[in-house]
Amino acid sequence: MEPILLYGFPSGSSMGLVAAFERLGQPYRLARVDMLSEMKNEAYARLNGRQETPVLITDDGRVLTETMAIALWLEARDAARRISFVPGTTEADRMHQMIGFVNTGFTAAFSPLWAAFEMEDAEPSTLDVLRTYGRAAVADRHAKLEAMIGESAFLAGDRLTLADTTLIGVARWAEFHRAVDVDAYPRLAALRRRIEAEDAVRFAQAIEDGETPPGNGAFRGHVPLKEVLERFRE
Ligand SMILES: N[C@@H](CCC(=O)N[C@@H](CS)C(=O)NCC(=O)O)C(=O)O
C-alpha cells in the first residue's frame, strides 16, 4: 500500500509535505481535508486526537502525526537524498535545526492571529490584544529567521530540502494575516521566491488549489477522506 498524506486546505502547513512527497519521487497518495468543516468530529478525532492536519498513513498502515515526525519518516526513506542529507553530517544537522525553528517558534507565532481569525462573537478589545500580540510575535520570528538565513540558496544548502518544505506552507500566513511587511525581510522574501519556483512546490500549490497537475508520476491519486476514516472506525 502506498502511504497516504492527509493535507489540509485552505492554507495548510501540510502543503510543504505534499511538495516533499512529490520531490522524494516514491509512490504516494493524498487525502484532502477541509480544515474548516471536516476535522471537528469523532471520526477524525479517532485518527488524530488533536484534530489537526497533517496526518500520514504509512505504507504499513500506521497513523503518524506531527510535521516533524512525518518529515523524519520521509528523510529515513530518502536514500537518494533528494530532500535531505546523510544523517550525521553538518548539512543534516543544519537542516534539522531549521526544521525545528520553523515548526516551533516561527509557526507558533501565528497562533494568536489564527485564534482571532477563528473567534466568533469576541469582544473587539480581545481581538485587538490577540492581533497586536500576534503581529509582534510574527515580526520577532521573521527577524530571527532572517538572521539565521545564510549564504546558501536554500535554508540548508543549495537545493530544496525538508527545511524549505516545512517553511513554505507556513510562511505565506504572513500575507494571509497581513501580519508583517514581508519585503522588510529581504533574505526571507528571496528564499520564499526560490522555494515557490521549485516544480515540487508548484505541484503542491496546484493540488491545494484543487487542480490536477501532471507531476512527476509519483503521485497515485487522491483517496476520499471518508474512505480513510472508514479504515480507522474502531
Ligand atoms: N504540531 C502540529 C500542528 C499541526 C497544525 O497546527 N495543523 C493545523 C493546520 S496547519 C490545523 O490542523 N489546524 C486546525 C485546528 O487546529 O483547528 C504539527 O506540526 O503537525
PDBQT file of the ligand as one rigid body, heavy atoms in Angstrom, charges set to zero:
ROOT
HETATM    1  N1  LIG A 301       2.129  20.329  15.871  1.00  0.00    +0.000 N 
HETATM    2  C1  LIG A 301       1.359  20.029  14.693  1.00  0.00    +0.000 C 
HETATM    3  C2  LIG A 301       0.491  21.214  14.385  1.00  0.00    +0.000 C 
HETATM    4  C3  LIG A 301      -0.405  20.981  13.205  1.00  0.00    +0.000 C 
HETATM    5  C4  LIG A 301      -1.363  22.124  12.955  1.00  0.00    +0.000 C 
HETATM    6  O1  LIG A 301      -1.367  23.151  13.659  1.00  0.00    +0.000 OA
HETATM    7  N2  LIG A 301      -2.193  21.987  11.941  1.00  0.00    +0.000 N 
HETATM    8  C5  LIG A 301      -3.149  22.995  11.597  1.00  0.00    +0.000 C 
HETATM    9  C6  LIG A 301      -3.138  23.257  10.110  1.00  0.00    +0.000 C 
HETATM   10  S1  LIG A 301      -1.668  23.940   9.558  1.00  0.00    +0.000 SA
HETATM   11  C7  LIG A 301      -4.543  22.539  11.912  1.00  0.00    +0.000 C 
HETATM   12  O2  LIG A 301      -4.880  21.406  11.642  1.00  0.00    +0.000 OA
HETATM   13  N3  LIG A 301      -5.365  23.454  12.435  1.00  0.00    +0.000 N 
HETATM   14  C8  LIG A 301      -6.744  23.226  12.633  1.00  0.00    +0.000 C 
HETATM   15  C9  LIG A 301      -7.205  23.461  14.006  1.00  0.00    +0.000 C 
HETATM   16  O3  LIG A 301      -6.356  23.473  14.929  1.00  0.00    +0.000 OA
HETATM   17  O4  LIG A 301      -8.409  23.630  14.165  1.00  0.00    +0.000 OA
HETATM   18  C10 LIG A 301       2.293  19.715  13.538  1.00  0.00    +0.000 C 
HETATM   19  O5  LIG A 301       3.376  20.285  13.467  1.00  0.00    +0.000 OA
HETATM   20  O6  LIG A 301       1.938  18.883  12.698  1.00  0.00    +0.000 OA
ENDROOT
TORSDOF 0
